[in-house]
C-alpha cells in the first residue's frame, strides 16, 4: 500500500491575486468561505464570479476545478485545472495540484506527466517529489519512485511516510536489505508504523529469524489489531513454535473473514502436524480427531486420509478407516500411497465393522 499525501482546498494569494480587481478578490474570498463550510455549489458560483471580473485569476480556476471534483464531477473539473495552469504559467503549485487530483481519480499516467512537470519547475520541493514517487509507484515504475523518495529523505529526513514508501519501492525492486533499512527509520508513533513493522516481520520471517519476526509482528498488532496479514503471520509463527492450538484458533478466526485456499492449506497442515505429535505419544484418539480436522480442510489429500485410516484402525473405528481408504484410493498419486492403502485394507480383512 503506497501512502499518498492529501491536498486540501485552500487559497495561496499571489502577486497576481493582489493585482486582481477588488470585485474578483471579494468573490474569491467568499468562495473560500463556502468551501470551508463544504458548500461547494455556492463556492462554484463565487469562483465563477471571480473569474468574470478577472479572467487571469489562476487560483479561482484551480478552486473551481477542486469544487467540481468534491461534488463528484471530476471530468467537468479538468478544464478548470488546465485553465488555471494556462493563465498562471509560472506557478508550479497549480501544475502539482492538478497532478495530485488526476492521481486521486485514477488517471495515473496523466498524473505522472503533470507531477514530472511540477518537479521540473521546482526540483527541490519535497511534496512534489514525494507525490511524483507515489505516481511512479502507481504505474509500477519502482526505480524512478525510489529515486524520488530518496531525494525527499535528503531534504526532509524525519518523514515516516517517505521512509515507508521508499521501503516498498525497494522491496518491489527485490532490494530487501535496503527496504528493511528504510522501514527501520519509520517512527513508532507514525500512522505507517504498523504496516512498516509488519514488513519488517515479513523480512525476518523469510530469513528464518522467527524470534525477530514474532517480536515485530506483535508490535504491529499492538498498533493495528485488526490487520489480517499480521494475524496470519503470527499464526504461522505460533505453528513454527509447535503452539498448534493457539495457531489454529487464530487461523480459524481469520478464516471466518477471509476464506481462501492458502488458509485452508495452512489449517490442514497444522492439524496434520499436531496429529503426528499425538501419534508419537500413542494418543491415537486425539490423533484421529486432528487428522480428521486436517481432512476437513483438504478432503482430497490422500496422505491425510491414509493417516485417518491408520489411527481409526488403532482405535477400532473400522468404518471410519474403510471410508478414509476409499477416499484415499480416489486421489492416491504415488506407489508408496498405493502400497499403504493396500496394507491397511489387508489389516481390515476379516475384522468386524462397528
N, C-alpha and C positions, 0 to 999 in steps of 0.2 A: 504494500500500500504506500504509494508516494504521497507525501503530505504537501498540499498546495497552500500558499499564503492567500488569505482572504483580502478582498479590497472593498472598502466601504465607499458609499456615495458621499462625496464631500466636495467642497469648493476650495480651490487654492488660488486666491486673487493674484493676478499677474499685472505687469505694467500695462498690458493690453486691456485688461479688465478695468484698471483705474482710468484708462483713457476713454472708456465707453461712455456714451451719453448717460446722464443721470437716470433717465427712464429705464434704460436697459439694466443698469445696476440695481434699481429698485425691484424690477420684476425678477431678476436673477436671485436676489436675496429672499424674496417671497417664495420662490421655487424651493430654495434650500430649506426654509422653514417647513414647507409642506412635506418635503422628503423626510425630515426628522419626525414628523407626525405620521409618516407612512401613507400620506395622502398623495399617491403617485399620479393620479389623473389630474388632480388640481395642480401638482407640480409641473406636469407636462404643459398645462395651459400657461403657467407663468413663464416657463423657459421659452415657449413659443413666442410669447410677447416680447421677451428679452431679445431674441434674435431678429424680431421685426424691427426693433429700434437700433440693433447693432448686428448686422449680418456677419460680422467677423469675430463674434464672441465665441471662441472655441469652447470655453468651459460650459457655456449654455448648451451647445450641441452635444458635448460629452454627457451632460446630465440628462438631456432628452433621451439619448440612447440608453443610459443606465436605467431610467424610469420605465421605458418600454420593456427592457429586459426584466425588471422587477415584476411587471404585470404579465409576464409570460409571453411577450411578443418579441422575441429576440430578432427574428428576421426583419421586423419593422424597425428595430433599433439600429441595425448595422449601418444604414446610410447616414445616420446622425453621428455615429462614431467616426465614420470616414470623413464626413464634412468637418468635424472638429479638427481632425488631423490636417485637412487641406487648407483650412483658414489660419491655422497656427502651426506652420510647418516646422518651426524650430523647437517645438515643445515635445521632448521625448516621453514625458509623462502621459500625454494623450495616446501616443502610439502604444506605450506599455499597457495602459488600462484597457485598450481595445484588445490587445493580445490576450490579456487575462480573461476578459469577457468571452472571447472566442473559445479559450480553453475550457471555461466553465460550461459552455454549451456544446462541448464535444466536437468543436471544429479544430481539431488538434494541429493539423498541418498548417492551416491558416494562422493559428495562434503562434506557432513557432516562427513563422515568417515575420510577424509584427514584433514579437519579442526579440528576435535577432536584430531587427531594425532599431529597437529601443536601446539595446546594448551597444550597438554600433555608435549611436548618438551619445550615449553616456556609459562608457565601458566599465567604470568603477562603481556603479550603483549596485549595492548588494541585493536589493529587491528585484531589480531587473535580471541580474544574473541568476538568482535563485529560481525565479519563475521560468526563466528560459531552460534551466536544468530540469524543472518539472515537465516542461513541454517536451524536451528531448526524451525524457523517460517515457512519456505517454505514447511516443511513436517508436519506442524501443531503441533509440539512439543512445545507448547507455554510456559509451565512451565520451561523447560530447556532454552528456549530463554530468558525468563525474568531473570533467574539466570545469564546468560551470560551478558545481558545488565546491570544488577545491579552491577556486578563485574567491568564492564567498568566505570560506574559512580563513583566507588570508586577510580579509577585510574585517569580518566580524567573527571572532574565534569562539564565542561562547553561545552560539545559537544551536540548540539541540536538534531542532527540526532539520537543519542543514547537515549536521553530522549523521543523523539517522538516514536521510535520503542518500547521502554520499555512500553510506554503508550498503544500502540496497543496490545502488548503481554498480558498486564494485562487486557485490555478490553476483549480479547478473552477468558480470564480465569474468566470472569464475576466479576472482581475486579474493578468496575467503579470508586470508590473514589480514589483508588491507581493510576488508569490510569490518572485521572484528575490531581492528584498531579504531575505526570511525565510531562504531557503536559504543565502544568503551568511553567515548567522550560525551555521550549523552548524559545529561544531568538527571539524577534520580527523581527530582520533583517536576520534571518537564512532562508535557502531555504525551510525548512519544517514548517515555521511559519504559512502559510496559511492553510495547512491541519490540523495542531495542533489546530488552532483557530476554525476550523470547528468542530472538535471532541469535543472541549470544549463547543461549541454552542449546539451540539447534546446532550451532557450530561445535560446541563442546560434545554434544551427543554424537555427531558424525565423526569426531576424532576418537570416540570411545572413552572420553573423560566423563563418566556418568555422574560422578560426585559433583563436579563443577556444573554439569547440566542441571542436576536436581536443584542446586543452590540458586541458579539463575531463574529456573522456571518457577520456583516457589516465590521469588521476589516479583516476578512478572504477574503471577496470580494474586499476590497480595495487593498489587495496584489495579489489576483488572481481573476479578474473579470469574467473570463470565466468558473469558477468552477460550473458545473451544479448542483451538490449536495448542494452546499452552496446557489445557487439561489433558488433551490426548498425549502430549509428550510426557507429562507427569505419570500418566497411566503406564506408558511404555517403560519408563524408568523404574516404577514400582515393580513391574514384571521382571525387569532385569535383576532386581534385588531379591526375587523369589517371594515378593509380597503379593501373591496371586489374588487373594481375597480383596484387598484394597484396590488393586489394579482393575479387577473385573467389575467391582462395584462402580468405580469411576467411569469405566468404559461403557457400562450399561446405561448410565445416566446420559452420557454423550450420545449413545445410540438412539435414545428416545427423541433426540433433537435432530440428529444427522445420521440417517440410515444409509450407510454406504458400504460397499464391499470391503473396503480396507478395514473398517472397524469390525465387521463380521469375521474376517480372517484373523484379526488380532485376538478377538474374544475366543474364537475356536482354538487358537494356538495356546493361549493362556490356560484354558480349561484342560487342554491336552497335556501340557507340561505339568500342571498341578496333579492331574490323574496319574501320571507316570511317577511322581513323588509318592503318591499314596500306594502304588503298586510295590515300590521298594520297601515300604513299611508293612506290606501284606494287608493293607486296609482295602480289601477288594470291593466291598460295598460302596465305600466312599469313592474309590477309583471309578467304579462303574457309573455312578451318578455323574461324575465330572466328564468322563468320556462321552456320555450321552448328551451332556450340555455342549460339548465340543461339536458333536454331530448335529445338534440343533442348528448351529450357525453354519456348518458346512456338511450338509447331509450326503453330498456326493463324494466325500473323501473316503476312499476305500481303506486307508490306513486306520482312520478313526473307527470305522465300522468293524474292522478286524479286532481292534483292541476292545471294543464293546463286547464282541462275541467272546473273546478270551476271558474277560472279567465276569461276564454273565455266567459262563460255564463254572468258574470258580465259586460263584455264589448260588449255583443250582438254579439259575433262571434260564432254562433251556429254550423256551420260546423266544425270549429276547435275543439269545445267541443265534438262533436259527434265522430270525428276521434280519439281524445285522449281517449275517453271512450272505443272505440273498441280496441285500443292498450292496455289499462289498463286491460280490460277483459281477454286478452290472457295471461297476466302474473300475475294476482292477486293471492296472496298466502294466504291471511288471510280472516277471516269472516268480519273483520272491513272494509277491502278494498272492498269486495263484496257488503257490505251494502252501502258504499259511492258511488260506481258505480251505484247501483240501485236507490239511492236517486237522483243523478244527472240526470239519464235517465228520471225519472218521471218529473223532473223540465223542461226537454226539450219537454215533450209531448204537442202537440198542438201548439208549437211555430214555427213560420215561419222561415225557414232556410235561411240565407243570405250568 
